[in-house]
């Protein structure tokens, strides 16, 4: 019997196969989100802990002592966070009905003032359509998701320990695999890029959260630590994270202290995000994360839909993983180019710097 001729797929069919596989992977990730999300958080924390881990190893500490020290510090930090933020979360959740009533009263006062200025405002229609509970329920949902993540703390810390131990042995493994593993340089470059992004973003987000906490404390806004924590977390969300973090704090300042305090609260968020986002972060981040602005926004939407709030926080690192995976294969390098920034803009910038 004659051998059947091998039929090669056309480029169009190849693209369709890739898209079909992508849909299957995304569907699998969404269905396995309860298991996958703690793994992502663990990897995220492990990357943050790598610099102090390597610092201790360079000082002559054994792997066991270094990992134990980092783990103990992580547990103490998590415990302090749970004590301070947990109390604020519970207090805020209990006071949501009161905040809703205050927002409603503020809205009535604003509409009455507008009518007193001679403006024909359909007061009752606006009040009927305005539902402050939506905003407060959204804030409550966000806080509940943070609380649910804390319930997985034991498993997350356990995974972080194993990842840190594995990270110590990783350089030696790369030396052994050098020349045998597929594209080890690409993987090393990926680790360096993700580590740089996470380290810089974490430092900037920590500074942002600390500033917001101090600023709101000075203004007298309730739950300042909670809003600082939210500012820290949502600073990882590209484009719209700072806006999302500011809304509940500004609303609370409005209903608690009045318009002046709300404006000062908003001013604090604007100033810290301008300084951190446009001055400090670009100075240390260099050319950025290697992704186009559109891809960053779409990754925020897609990963947020697949993995929830954690997917939004880690949307950029996850998309960087996809980009570097596409760079590793010649057949998919065109996808990496599409995900990347404007090449002409980068070339022009480099030419200007050389001149």
C-alpha positions as CSV (number, residue, x, y, z in Angstrom):
1,X,0.0,0.0,0.0
2,X,1.4,3.3,-1.0
3,X,2.1,5.9,1.7
4,X,-0.4,8.7,1.8
5,X,1.0,12.1,1.0
6,X,1.5,14.4,3.9
7,X,-0.8,17.4,3.7
8,X,0.6,20.6,5.3
9,X,-1.8,23.1,6.7
10,X,-1.9,26.5,5.0
11,X,-1.1,29.7,6.9
12,X,-4.8,30.5,7.3
13,X,-5.5,27.1,8.7
14,X,-2.5,27.4,11.0
15,X,-3.9,30.7,12.4
16,X,-7.3,29.1,12.9
17,X,-5.7,26.2,14.8
18,X,-3.8,28.7,17.1
19,X,-7.0,30.7,17.8
20,X,-9.0,27.5,18.6
21,X,-6.2,26.4,21.0
22,X,-6.3,29.8,22.5
23,X,-10.0,29.7,23.1
24,X,-9.7,26.2,24.7
25,X,-6.9,27.4,27.0
26,X,-8.8,30.5,28.1
27,X,-12.0,28.5,28.8
28,X,-9.9,26.0,30.8
29,X,-8.3,28.9,32.8
30,X,-11.7,30.4,33.6
31,X,-13.1,27.1,34.8
32,X,-10.0,26.4,36.9
33,X,-9.7,30.0,38.3
34,X,-10.3,29.0,42.0
35,X,-7.2,26.8,41.7
36,X,-5.2,28.9,39.4
37,X,-5.6,32.2,41.2
38,X,-3.7,31.2,44.4
39,X,-0.9,29.8,42.2
40,X,-0.6,33.2,40.5
41,X,-0.6,35.1,43.7
42,X,2.1,32.7,45.1
43,X,4.3,33.2,42.1
44,X,3.8,37.0,42.3
45,X,4.8,37.0,46.0
46,X,7.8,34.7,45.3
47,X,9.1,37.1,42.6
48,X,8.8,40.0,45.1
49,X,10.7,38.0,47.7
50,X,13.6,37.0,45.4
51,X,15.8,40.2,46.0
52,X,15.9,39.8,49.8
53,X,16.3,36.0,49.4
54,X,19.4,36.5,47.1
55,X,20.7,39.2,49.5
56,X,20.7,36.8,52.4
57,X,22.3,34.0,50.3
58,X,25.1,36.4,49.3
59,X,25.7,37.2,53.0
60,X,26.4,33.5,53.6
61,X,23.1,32.3,55.0
62,X,22.0,28.8,54.1
63,X,19.0,28.2,51.9
64,X,16.9,26.9,54.8
65,X,17.6,30.0,57.0
66,X,17.2,32.5,54.2
67,X,13.9,31.0,53.1
68,X,12.7,30.7,56.7
69,X,13.5,34.3,57.3
70,X,11.7,35.5,54.2
71,X,8.7,33.3,55.1
72,X,8.6,34.6,58.6
73,X,8.7,38.2,57.4
74,X,5.9,37.4,54.9
75,X,3.8,35.9,57.7
76,X,4.3,38.9,60.0
77,X,3.5,41.3,57.2
78,X,0.3,39.4,56.3
79,X,-0.7,39.2,60.0
80,X,-0.3,43.0,60.4
81,X,-2.2,43.5,57.2
82,X,-5.0,41.2,58.3
83,X,-5.3,42.9,61.7
84,X,-5.4,46.5,60.5
85,X,-7.2,46.1,57.1
86,X,-9.5,43.3,58.4
87,X,-10.9,45.6,61.1
88,X,-11.5,48.4,58.5
89,X,-13.2,45.9,56.1
90,X,-15.6,44.7,58.8
91,X,-16.3,48.2,60.0
92,X,-16.9,49.5,56.4
93,X,-19.1,46.6,55.5
94,X,-21.3,47.2,58.6
95,X,-21.6,51.0,57.8
96,X,-22.5,50.6,54.1
97,X,-26.3,51.3,54.8
98,X,-25.3,54.5,56.7
99,X,-23.0,55.6,53.8
100,X,-25.8,54.9,51.3
101,X,-28.2,57.2,53.3
102,X,-25.6,59.9,53.5
103,X,-24.9,59.8,49.7
104,X,-28.7,60.0,49.1
105,X,-28.9,63.1,51.4
106,X,-25.9,64.7,49.6
107,X,-27.6,64.1,46.3
108,X,-30.9,65.7,47.5
109,X,-29.0,68.7,48.8
110,X,-27.2,69.1,45.5
111,X,-30.3,68.9,43.4
112,X,-32.1,71.3,45.7
113,X,-29.3,73.8,45.4
114,X,-29.3,73.5,41.6
115,X,-33.1,74.2,41.6
116,X,-32.5,77.2,43.8
117,X,-30.1,78.6,41.2
118,X,-32.9,78.6,38.7
119,X,-32.0,75.4,36.9
120,X,-34.9,73.2,35.8
121,X,-33.7,69.9,37.2
122,X,-36.0,66.8,37.3
123,X,-35.2,66.1,40.9
124,X,-37.5,63.2,41.5
125,X,-36.5,61.4,38.2
126,X,-32.8,61.7,39.1
127,X,-33.4,60.5,42.6
128,X,-35.4,57.5,41.3
129,X,-32.6,56.6,38.9
130,X,-29.7,57.2,41.3
131,X,-28.9,54.2,43.3
132,X,-25.9,54.7,45.6
133,X,-26.1,51.1,46.7
134,X,-24.5,50.0,43.4
135,X,-21.3,51.8,44.2
136,X,-21.2,50.6,47.8
137,X,-22.0,47.0,46.8
138,X,-19.2,47.2,44.3
139,X,-16.8,48.3,47.0
140,X,-18.2,45.5,49.3
141,X,-17.6,42.9,46.5
142,X,-14.0,44.1,46.1
143,X,-13.4,43.9,49.8
144,X,-15.0,40.4,49.9
145,X,-12.7,39.2,47.2
146,X,-9.7,40.4,49.2
147,X,-11.0,38.6,52.2
148,X,-11.5,35.4,50.3
149,X,-7.9,35.6,49.1
150,X,-6.8,35.8,52.8
151,X,-8.6,32.5,53.5
152,X,-6.2,30.8,51.1
153,X,-3.2,32.3,53.0
154,X,-1.9,28.9,54.2
155,X,-1.8,27.4,50.8
156,X,-0.3,30.5,49.2
157,X,2.5,30.7,51.8
158,X,3.3,27.0,51.4
159,X,3.6,27.4,47.6
160,X,5.8,30.5,48.1
161,X,8.2,28.5,50.2
162,X,8.5,25.8,47.5
163,X,9.0,28.4,44.8
164,X,11.7,30.2,46.8
165,X,13.6,26.9,47.4
166,X,13.3,26.1,43.7
167,X,14.5,29.6,42.8
168,X,17.8,29.0,44.6
169,X,18.5,25.9,42.5
170,X,17.3,27.5,39.2
171,X,20.7,29.1,38.2
172,X,22.5,25.8,38.5
173,X,19.8,24.1,36.5
174,X,20.3,26.6,33.7
175,X,24.0,26.0,33.7
176,X,23.4,22.3,33.3
177,X,20.8,22.8,30.6
178,X,22.8,25.4,28.7
179,X,22.8,24.4,25.0
180,X,20.3,21.7,25.5
181,X,17.1,23.5,26.6
182,X,15.0,25.2,24.0
183,X,15.8,29.0,24.0
184,X,17.1,29.3,27.5
185,X,18.2,32.9,26.9
186,X,14.6,33.8,26.0
187,X,13.4,32.3,29.3
188,X,16.1,34.1,31.3
189,X,15.2,37.4,29.6
190,X,11.6,36.8,30.5
191,X,12.4,36.2,34.1
192,X,14.5,39.3,34.3
193,X,11.8,41.4,32.6
194,X,9.0,40.1,34.9
195,X,11.2,40.5,38.0
196,X,12.1,44.0,37.0
197,X,8.5,45.0,36.4
198,X,7.1,43.4,39.5
199,X,9.9,44.8,41.7
200,X,9.6,48.4,40.4
201,X,5.8,48.3,40.3
202,X,5.6,46.9,43.9
203,X,7.9,49.7,45.2
204,X,5.9,52.4,43.4
205,X,2.6,50.9,44.5
206,X,3.8,50.7,48.1
207,X,4.9,54.3,48.0
208,X,1.5,55.3,46.5
209,X,-0.4,53.3,49.2
210,X,1.7,54.8,52.0
211,X,1.1,58.4,50.7
212,X,-2.7,57.9,50.4
213,X,-2.8,56.4,53.9
214,X,-1.0,59.4,55.4
215,X,-2.9,61.9,53.3
216,X,-6.3,60.5,54.2
217,X,-5.3,60.3,57.9
218,X,-4.3,63.9,57.9
219,X,-7.7,64.8,56.3
220,X,-9.6,62.7,58.8
221,X,-11.1,60.3,56.4
222,X,-12.3,57.0,57.9
223,X,-10.6,53.7,57.1
224,X,-7.4,55.4,55.7
225,X,-5.4,52.2,56.0
226,X,-8.0,50.4,53.9
227,X,-8.0,53.0,51.1
228,X,-4.2,53.0,51.2
229,X,-4.3,49.2,50.7
230,X,-6.7,49.5,47.8
231,X,-4.5,52.2,46.3
232,X,-1.5,49.8,46.6
233,X,-3.4,46.9,45.0
234,X,-5.0,48.9,42.2
235,X,-1.8,50.6,41.2
236,X,-1.0,47.3,39.5
237,X,-4.1,47.7,37.3
238,X,-3.0,49.6,34.2
239,X,-4.8,52.7,32.9
240,X,-7.8,52.7,35.1
241,X,-6.5,51.3,38.4
242,X,-5.9,54.6,40.1
243,X,-9.3,55.9,39.1
244,X,-11.0,52.8,40.6
245,X,-9.0,53.2,43.8
246,X,-9.9,56.9,44.2
247,X,-13.7,56.6,43.7
248,X,-14.7,55.0,47.1
249,X,-12.3,57.1,49.1
250,X,-13.5,60.3,47.5
251,X,-17.2,59.3,48.0
252,X,-16.5,58.5,51.7
253,X,-14.8,61.8,52.2
254,X,-17.8,63.6,50.6
255,X,-20.4,61.9,52.8
256,X,-18.3,62.1,55.9
257,X,-16.5,65.5,55.8
258,X,-18.1,67.4,52.9
259,X,-17.1,68.8,49.5
260,X,-13.8,70.4,50.5
261,X,-12.5,67.1,52.0
262,X,-13.6,65.2,48.9
263,X,-11.8,67.7,46.6
264,X,-8.6,67.4,48.7
265,X,-8.9,63.6,48.7
266,X,-9.2,63.6,44.9
267,X,-6.2,66.1,44.7
268,X,-4.1,63.7,46.7
269,X,-4.8,60.8,44.3
270,X,-4.1,63.0,41.3
271,X,-0.8,64.3,42.6
272,X,0.6,60.9,43.7
273,X,-0.4,59.3,40.5
274,X,1.1,62.1,38.4
275,X,4.4,61.9,40.3
276,X,4.6,58.2,40.5
277,X,3.1,57.3,37.2
278,X,4.8,60.0,35.0
279,X,8.0,60.7,36.8
280,X,9.3,58.0,39.2
281,X,8.0,54.8,37.4
282,X,9.2,55.7,33.9
283,X,12.6,56.7,35.3
284,X,13.2,53.2,36.6
285,X,11.1,51.1,34.2
286,X,13.0,52.3,31.2
287,X,11.3,51.6,27.9
288,X,8.3,50.1,29.6
289,X,7.0,46.5,29.7
290,X,7.4,45.8,26.0
291,X,3.6,45.9,25.3
292,X,1.5,48.3,23.3
293,X,-1.0,50.5,25.1
294,X,-3.9,48.8,23.4
295,X,-2.6,45.3,24.3
296,X,-2.2,46.5,28.0
297,X,-5.8,47.7,28.1
298,X,-7.2,44.6,26.3
299,X,-5.2,42.3,28.7
300,X,-6.8,44.1,31.6
301,X,-10.3,43.3,30.2
302,X,-9.5,39.7,29.2
303,X,-7.6,38.6,32.3
304,X,-10.1,40.4,34.5
305,X,-12.9,38.4,32.9
306,X,-11.0,35.1,33.1
307,X,-9.5,35.4,36.6
308,X,-11.5,38.2,38.3
309,X,-9.8,41.0,40.3
310,X,-6.5,39.1,40.6
311,X,-6.4,38.8,36.8
312,X,-6.7,42.6,36.6
313,X,-3.9,43.1,39.0
314,X,-1.6,40.6,37.2
315,X,-2.8,41.4,33.6
316,X,0.6,42.9,32.5
317,X,2.9,40.1,33.8
318,X,0.5,37.4,32.4
319,X,0.5,39.1,29.0
320,X,4.3,39.4,29.1
321,X,4.4,35.6,29.6
322,X,2.3,35.2,26.4
323,X,4.6,37.5,24.5
324,X,7.8,35.8,25.5
325,X,6.3,32.4,24.8
326,X,5.4,33.6,21.3
327,X,9.0,34.9,20.8
328,X,10.4,31.5,21.6
329,X,9.0,29.9,18.4
330,X,9.6,31.2,14.9
331,X,6.1,30.4,13.8
332,X,4.5,32.6,16.5
333,X,7.0,35.5,16.5
334,X,4.6,37.6,14.5
335,X,2.2,37.5,17.4
336,X,4.9,38.8,19.7
337,X,5.5,41.7,17.3
338,X,1.8,42.5,17.3
339,X,1.7,42.5,21.1
340,X,4.8,44.7,21.4
341,X,5.0,48.5,21.2
342,X,5.4,50.6,18.1
343,X,8.8,49.6,16.6
344,X,9.2,52.8,14.7
345,X,8.7,54.8,17.9
346,X,11.3,52.8,19.8
347,X,13.8,53.1,16.9
348,X,13.3,56.9,16.8
349,X,13.7,57.1,20.6
350,X,16.9,55.1,20.5
351,X,18.3,57.2,17.6
352,X,17.5,60.4,19.5
353,X,19.3,59.1,22.6
354,X,22.4,58.1,20.6
355,X,22.5,61.5,19.0
